[in-house]
Amino acid sequence: MLVNIHHLAEQVTDYVARCKWRERIDLVHEVELLGTGGTIFAKSTLFADQPFIVAHGDNLTRFNLSAFIARHRDRPPGSKLQ
């Protein structure tokens, strides 16, 4: 997991240091923001050829992530999900 710590870097770093998932989190500090696409592109070697999900920390979402991934993975090529 990548977490951009441009905003409130010290507080986010302190929180992640105490988090039980800290070993699975990579903190990225951008002095100048690259934007969502820029951050992903800059760290693209971490993803290799694997699928990934982009989520913004300031959006509260509650849904079944496993079902979401399965539906995306099982869609016919070229189809648009409704």
C-alpha positions in Angstrom: 0.0 0.0 0.0 1.3 3.5 -0.9 0.4 6.4 1.3 1.3 9.9 0.1 2.3 12.0 3.1 2.6 15.4 1.5 -0.2 16.8 3.7 0.3 16.4 7.5 3.4 14.2 6.9 4.5 14.0 10.6 1.0 13.0 11.9 0.5 10.4 9.1 4.0 8.9 9.7 3.4 8.7 13.5 0.0 7.0 12.9 1.4 4.5 10.4 4.3 3.7 12.8 1.7 2.5 15.4 -0.6 0.7 12.9 -0.7 -3.1 12.9 -0.3 -3.0 9.1 2.8 -0.8 9.1 4.9 -3.5 7.4 2.6 -3.4 4.4 2.6 0.4 4.0 5.1 2.4 1.9 5.1 6.1 2.7 5.7 8.4 -0.2 6.6 12.0 0.4 6.3 14.3 -2.6 7.7 17.8 -2.0 5.8 18.9 -5.1 2.6 17.0 -5.6 2.6 14.8 -8.7 -1.2 14.1 -8.6 -2.7 10.7 -8.4 -1.5 9.5 -11.8 2.0 11.0 -11.2 2.4 9.1 -7.9 1.3 5.8 -9.4 3.5 6.3 -12.5 6.5 7.2 -10.2 6.0 4.0 -8.2 4.8 1.7 -11.0 7.7 -0.8 -10.4 5.9 -1.7 -7.1 2.9 -2.9 -9.1 4.7 -4.7 -11.9 2.0 -6.3 -14.0 -0.5 -6.8 -11.1 -3.9 -5.1 -10.9 -4.3 -2.5 -8.2 -6.9 -0.2 -6.7 -6.6 3.5 -6.1 -8.4 4.9 -3.1 -8.3 8.4 -1.8 -8.1 8.7 2.0 -10.6 11.5 2.2 -13.4 9.5 0.7 -15.4 7.3 3.1 -16.6 4.2 1.2 -18.3 1.1 2.5 -18.7 -1.8 0.0 -17.6 -5.4 -0.5 -14.2 -5.0 -2.0 -13.9 -8.8 -2.8 -17.1 -8.7 -4.8 -16.0 -5.5 -6.6 -12.7 -7.1 -7.6 -14.4 -10.3 -8.7 -17.0 -8.5 -10.8 -14.2 -6.4 -12.5 -12.1 -9.5 -13.1 -15.0 -11.6 -14.5 -16.4 -8.9 -16.9 -16.4 -9.7 -20.6 -13.5 -8.0 -22.5 -14.5 -4.6 -23.7 -17.7 -4.5 -21.7 -18.9 -1.5 -19.6 -20.2 -2.3 -16.1 -23.5 -0.9 -15.2 
